[in-house]
Amino acid sequence: MSSATPTPRDTGLPAPTTATPSSLPAPPSPTPTPKPTILHLGDDIRWNHALYEELGAKFHIERTYSMGREDFKAALRDRRWGDFVGMYRPFWNTGGEMGNWDEELITLLPSSCRIYASAGAGFDWVDTRTLATHGIVYCNAASACTESVADTAIFLLLSTYRAFPWSFLAARSCDPTAFHAANQHIAAVTHNPNHTTLGIIGLGKIGFRLAQKAMAAFEMEIAYHDVVRLEAREKELGHVRWCGELEALLAVSDCVVLATPFEGRAVLGRQEFALFKRGARLINIARGKLVDEEALGEALDSGIISAAGLDVHSDEPNVNPKLARRDNVMVLSHTAGASVESHVGFERLGMENLISFLGGGKALTPVNLEWLVRRE
């Protein structure tokens, strides 16, 4: 008789069951990690909807819409939006209702904030150095409006050489006498820009693109002044004159264009206007406060400056009436960068900065890295 251990069949007992993966109880689901928060300042996205969806997939987006300074400060104190890691302002004409970004506002930001990506080229309204000392990278969007601003500079350049403000105002007056005066006498005081020297203060993206356009369209000679010599851009442009001192640029230029950021002081005042070539022209497509407007008026009166083209003004939205009334000054309403193409680019570049920096640590268009205090 066999001594083998009986099987369940032998004993009449039910066969044991073996648990399968599908029959095991499901492990507890891990608690989802909350997405980092981005604070979107101002109006809704208008064009780059797919990219905004991508941003929303990576980050939780909070909105401020339109909010005045005091309400914004109170919301920051109350931590209404939590520990957001970045801020996004896609338009220059909305999302800035809280006024200048100075130390008062910046010190209220959560320590989690690492980046502020904003529309526009200029950043005189934000204290980028203080942001940097708080570990926050500021990114502008100058490259998005480069074409529009450079084109406006060309328009203003032609206006100053060809006395278009005089012709325009005479025609718009519907006064036959004014029309006749412009028609008969304007040729005696106007010139073509061809082969004259264009002096550019600030050979950044906009200044560089302006140089390309002026050389191609009018065969202008280019001189420039910047805080450092930009030899790679010189090589790309070809024959370009570097002026290490501003005084040297002013002495050789038939037309001077301001294309540099405002850093707290006027670049052109009485002392500088005295160094211009007599009869030179001035164009400002940067910031109004770069020019002492009273000194500019005096230079126009004396003939040192023969004409000016101003997209920007020192006390916006107030335009200097003494300058605006002159028929040798073209004034605009700070619209050099205003185009659909610029706004589409502002939207896109801000989001690309956020995704790139927060995803891999590299901002695309930072302006304050030299002062940045790194945080662990």
Salt bridges, closest charged atoms under 4 A:
ASP43 OD2 - ARG46 NH2 3.52
ASP44 OD1 - ARG63 NH2 2.84
GLU62 OE2 - HIS60 NE2 3.05
GLU70 OE2 - LYS73 NZ 3.28
ASP83 OD1 - ARG79 NH2 2.31
ASP102 OD1 - ARG69 NH2 2.79
GLU104 OE1 - ARG69 NH2 2.67
GLU104 OE2 - LYS73 NZ 2.80
ASP124 OD1 - ARG287 NE 2.47
GLU147 OE2 - ARG209 NE 2.49
GLU147 OE1 - LYS213 NZ 2.94
ASP151 OD1 - LYS213 NZ 2.84
GLU219 OE1 - HIS195 NE2 3.48
GLU221 OE1 - HIS239 NE2 3.89
GLU234 OE2 - ARG229 NE 2.82
ASP254 OD1 - LYS277 NZ 2.82
ASP292 OD2 - ARG270 NH1 3.95
GLU294 OE2 - ARG270 NH2 3.29
GLU298 OE2 - ARG270 NH2 2.87
ASP301 OD1 - ARG326 NH1 2.66
GLU316 OE1 - HIS334 ND1 2.75
GLU352 OE2 - ARG348 NE 3.89
